[in-house]
Amino acid sequence: MADSNDMNGSGPQRPPRRRTAAEQGEIAMRVPYSWLGEMIELPSDPADLVAEFIRTGTEVESVDTVVSYSQPMC
């Protein structure tokens, strides 16, 4: 007998992809950590700020790290 997740023989099914805030018609905002740090006192680790946002009910969809180089890479 086949597993309930394996009805087509294709293996376990993935859960449906969660819609982004923009797809749900909500306002999404990207905020550079450095800019936010000019406005308020921030923890040194961005993960601590994410945890605080989530604790207060503010959704954090993603945290992107951008690397910039002051000199060209050779």
N, C-alpha and C positions, 0 to 999 in steps of 0.2 A: 504494500500500500504506500502511496506517495505521501510525503510530508505536506501539510497544508500550505506551506510556503513554497512548495515545489510542484505546483499543479501542472505547469507546462514543461517540467523537466529542465528549466533554465536556472535553477538555484534559488536562493532566498531573494525575495523582493525587497528593494530599497524603499524606505518610507518616502512619501512625496516631498519634493523640495519645498522648503519654507519660503513663502513669498517675502521679498524685501519690503522695507517700509515704503519705498517709492511705488512699488507694484500695488501696494495696498492703499495708495492715495494719501499716504502720510508724508510729512515733510522730513526729508533726510538732510543731514548737515555734516560736512567734513570740516574738522577743526584741527589745525596744526597744534601740536603739543606746545611748541615754543610760543606761539601766539597766546594760547590759553594761559601759559605761565606768566605772561606779561599782565594778565588781568587778575589772577588769583594765585595763592600759594599752592603749589602742586607737590605731590609725593615724588620722590626721585624715580620710582618705577611706574611706568604707565599702567601696568597691570593692577596696581593698587587703586588707581583712579577708575579703571574699568569696574573693579569690584564695588567701589563706592557708587558709581552710576547705577549698576544693577541693583544694589541694596535699596536705592531710593526709587526704583521703578523706571529708570531711564534705560531704554533699550540701547545696547551697543551691538551693532551689526558686525563690525569688523574693526580691527586695529591694523593699520598698514605701516610698515617701516620703510622709510625712504632714505636711501643712502646717497649722499652727495660727496663728491671728491673735489678738493680744492685745487688739485693738480691733475692734468691729464694722465691717464694710465698708459704706461708704455708696454 
